[in-house]
Amino acid sequence: YKDPLLGYTVRLSHADGYESLYAGLQSAEIATVGAEVSAGEVIGAVGESADAESSLGAHLHFALYLHGEAVEPPFIIE
């Protein structure tokens, strides 16, 4: 879907109440609502669709939620 601030966004539901969010994507054409995906499968490409983060250039906005509450991912990628 297209979030008004984060641009093209994909949300994935995982086991045990986790949900991951990938935003600032190039388009919403790769992901399909309701589709099952496997580890390593392409769900989108980095773009510049996030109006709220346009000054940062192209990058992936990632967030992790547990039962609807934001949590720190167990890793950091730089």
N, C-alpha and C positions, 0 to 999 in steps of 0.2 A: 504494500500500500504506500501511498505518498503522504508522509507526515508533513504538516505545514512548516515545521522548523527543522526536522532532521532529514527531510527529503525522502527518497525511495528507501523503504525499510522492509526488512524481512524479520519475522519473529518465529522462532522455533520452540516448540514444546518438547521437553525432555522428561525422562523418568524422574520420579521422586519430587515432583513439583517445581523443577527448574524450567526456566524459559530464557533463551538467549535472543538478543536483539542485535541486528546488523544494519546500520543506517549510513546514509551518505552514498548510496549506491548509484550506479550509472542509470539504471532503469529497473522496472519491475517485471521485465519480460522473461527472465530466466525462471523465477520462482512461481509456483502455482499453489493457490490456496488449497489446503487440505492434503497436499502431496506429502508422501513420506520420503525422507532423504536419508542417505547413509553418510557416515564419516568420510570426508574427502570429496564429496560430491559438490560441484559448483552450484551455489545458490545466488550469486550475483557478482558484479564487478565494481570496484571502487570508482566513484565518480565525484562530481561536485554539485550534488543536488541538495545539500543541506544549507538552506538559507541562513540558519542561525550560526553556522560555522564556516561561512564562505571565506572569511579572512584567513583561514588555516590552510586553504588549498585542498586538493584531493586527498582524502584519508578515510579510513574506516572508523565509524563510531560503533563501539561494541559495548554492550551492557549485559549483565547477568542478573536474573531475578530468581528468588526462591519463595514460592507461595505469594507472589505479587510484590515482594519487598526487594529492593535493590541490594545486592551483596557484592563484595569484592571477589573478582575471579581469583582462583588459586594460583595464577601465574601472571606475569607482566611481560608483554612483548614490546621491545623498543626498536 
